[in-house]
């Protein structure tokens, strides 16, 4: 998968049509007659009783991306007309969206299948070409949404799906609902205006990679 420069504009909050259904059915707290709460499933909402759902973290990823959209060449993406007619059923879709700002390159990678069940990780090699400096080091951050990261719903399930979470559980769910980094930032070496990043998103899963460099690169 290669990322090249392309002059266009990236909207601040687009949602891939097959990302939202993966993450939008999550526990929704509602008031009961006795003043308690109960977790139920409700579509098309971003948070539940103060607990952020994974789809909100997708929007947070988009908000971190630049406004100049870049071309992405990929060999595992499905054609849009095929998705519209058949959905994503025979094989998962692995694709990406890229953008940049003055000293930042961002790449959003998703691994999706209509059957919302865990599957094998995808092996994605990102080739970043045409970088604005010939060689040097850049800072790489990796944010992830999957069953283990940025996902209050999966944490709620592992708690036993409590209908009335305890205060301690509520604090844990609040933290789990935030966008989480996969690990500490790393250093990516750039040579001949190219960089290479290996990404292994689970299914379903979304990764955001942010590459930042000095404002006066060599």
C-alpha positions in Angstrom: 0.0 0.0 0.0 1.6 3.2 -1.1 0.8 6.8 -0.2 1.4 9.6 -2.7 0.7 13.3 -2.7 -2.5 14.5 -4.2 -3.9 18.1 -4.2 -7.4 17.9 -2.7 -9.3 18.7 0.5 -10.2 16.2 3.2 -13.4 16.9 5.1 -12.9 17.1 8.9 -15.4 14.4 9.8 -16.2 11.9 7.0 -17.3 8.4 8.0 -16.6 5.4 5.8 -20.0 3.9 5.1 -18.9 0.5 6.4 -17.0 1.7 9.5 -20.0 3.1 11.4 -22.1 -0.1 11.5 -19.1 -1.9 13.0 -19.1 0.3 16.1 -22.4 2.0 16.5 -24.4 -0.6 18.4 -23.3 -0.2 22.0 -24.7 -0.1 25.5 -27.0 2.8 26.0 -28.0 3.9 29.5 -31.6 4.9 30.1 -33.4 6.1 33.2 -35.7 3.6 35.0 -38.7 4.5 37.1 -36.7 3.8 40.2 -34.0 6.2 39.2 -31.6 3.4 38.2 -30.0 2.8 34.8 -29.9 -0.1 32.4 -27.6 -0.8 29.5 -29.4 -1.4 26.3 -28.4 -1.4 22.6 -29.2 1.8 20.7 -28.0 2.7 17.2 -26.7 6.0 15.9 -25.4 7.5 19.1 -21.9 8.6 20.1 -22.0 8.2 23.8 -24.1 6.5 26.5 -24.6 8.1 29.9 -21.2 9.8 29.6 -19.4 6.8 28.3 -18.0 7.3 24.8 -18.6 4.7 22.2 -16.0 3.5 19.7 -17.6 5.3 16.8 -16.8 8.6 18.6 -13.1 7.6 18.6 -13.3 7.1 14.8 -14.3 10.8 14.6 -11.5 11.7 17.0 -9.1 10.0 14.5 -10.5 12.0 11.6 -10.1 15.2 13.6 -6.4 14.5 13.9 -5.9 14.2 10.2 -4.8 17.0 7.9 -6.9 18.8 5.4 -4.9 18.0 2.2 -5.9 14.6 1.1 -3.3 12.3 -0.5 -3.6 9.5 -3.1 -3.5 5.9 -1.7 -2.6 3.0 -3.9 -3.8 -0.3 -2.4 -4.2 -3.9 -3.4 -6.6 -5.3 -0.8 -9.5 -2.7 -1.0 -12.9 -3.6 -2.5 -14.5 -1.6 -5.2 -17.3 0.7 -4.0 -19.9 -0.6 -6.4 -19.2 -4.2 -5.2 -19.6 -3.1 -1.6 -22.9 -1.3 -2.5 -24.3 -4.4 -4.2 -22.9 -7.2 -2.2 -21.6 -5.8 1.1 -18.3 -7.0 2.6 -19.0 -10.7 3.0 -16.6 -12.8 0.9 -13.4 -11.4 2.2 -12.5 -8.5 4.6 -11.8 -5.0 3.3 -8.4 -3.6 4.1 -8.0 0.0 2.9 -6.7 3.4 3.9 -7.1 7.1 3.8 -4.2 9.6 3.9 -3.7 13.3 4.4 -1.1 15.8 5.4 -0.4 19.2 7.0 2.8 21.2 6.8 4.9 18.8 8.9 2.6 15.9 9.5 1.4 12.9 7.4 -1.6 10.9 8.7 -2.8 7.5 7.5 -6.1 5.9 8.6 -6.1 2.1 8.0 -9.2 -0.1 8.5 -9.9 -3.8 8.5 -13.6 -4.6 8.1 -16.0 -7.4 7.5 -19.8 -7.3 7.6 -19.8 -10.2 10.1 -18.9 -8.3 13.3 -16.8 -11.1 14.8 -13.1 -11.3 15.6 -10.9 -12.5 12.8 -7.2 -12.9 11.9 -5.1 -9.7 11.8 -4.2 -8.2 8.5 -0.6 -7.6 7.6 -0.3 -4.2 6.0 2.9 -2.6 4.7 2.7 1.1 4.2 5.1 2.7 1.8 5.3 6.4 2.3 6.7 8.1 -0.8 7.4 11.7 -1.8 8.1 12.9 1.7 9.3 16.6 1.9 12.7 15.7 3.2 15.3 13.3 1.7 16.5 11.6 4.9 16.2 11.8 8.7 14.1 10.8 11.6 10.4 11.4 12.1 8.1 10.8 15.1 5.5 8.1 14.6 2.3 7.7 16.8 -0.1 4.9 16.4 -3.7 5.0 17.7 -6.0 1.9 17.5 -9.6 1.0 17.9 -10.3 -2.7 18.2 -11.5 -5.2 20.9 -8.6 -4.2 23.2 -8.2 -0.5 22.6 -10.4 2.6 22.6 -13.5 0.4 23.1 -15.7 0.8 26.2 -18.2 -1.7 24.7 -15.7 -4.7 24.7 -14.6 -3.7 28.3 -18.3 -3.6 29.4 -18.7 -7.1 27.9 -15.7 -8.5 29.7 -17.2 -7.1 32.9 -20.1 -9.4 32.4 -22.3 -6.8 30.7 -23.5 -5.2 34.0 -26.8 -3.4 33.6 -26.0 -1.1 36.5 -22.2 -0.7 36.6 -20.6 0.1 39.9 -18.9 3.5 40.4 -15.5 1.8 39.9 -16.7 0.1 36.8 -18.1 3.3 35.5 -14.7 5.0 35.9 -13.0 2.1 34.0 -15.6 2.4 31.2 -15.0 6.2 31.0 -11.3 5.6 30.5 -11.8 2.8 28.0 -14.0 5.1 25.9 -11.1 7.5 25.1 -8.9 7.2 22.0 -5.9 5.2 23.0 -2.4 4.9 21.6 -1.2 1.5 20.7 2.1 2.2 22.5 4.7 4.9 23.0 5.7 7.0 20.1 8.5 5.6 17.9 11.2 7.0 15.6 10.8 6.2 11.8 13.9 6.5 9.7 13.3 8.1 6.3 15.7 7.5 3.4 15.4 8.8 -0.2 12.1 10.5 0.8 10.6 7.1 1.6 9.5 5.5 4.9 8.1 2.0 5.6 5.6 1.1 8.3 4.2 -2.3 9.2 0.6 -2.3 10.5 -1.3 -5.3 11.8 -5.0 -4.3 12.4 -7.3 -6.8 13.9 -10.8 -7.4 12.4 -12.7 -5.3 13.0 -10.2 -2.6 13.7 -9.0 0.9 12.7 -5.5 2.4 13.0 -4.4 6.0 12.8 -0.7 6.6 12.1 0.6 10.1 12.6 4.1 10.9 11.2 5.6 14.2 12.3 8.9 15.8 11.4 10.8 19.0 12.1 9.4 22.2 10.4 12.8 22.7 8.6 13.6 19.1 7.4 16.7 18.4 5.5 
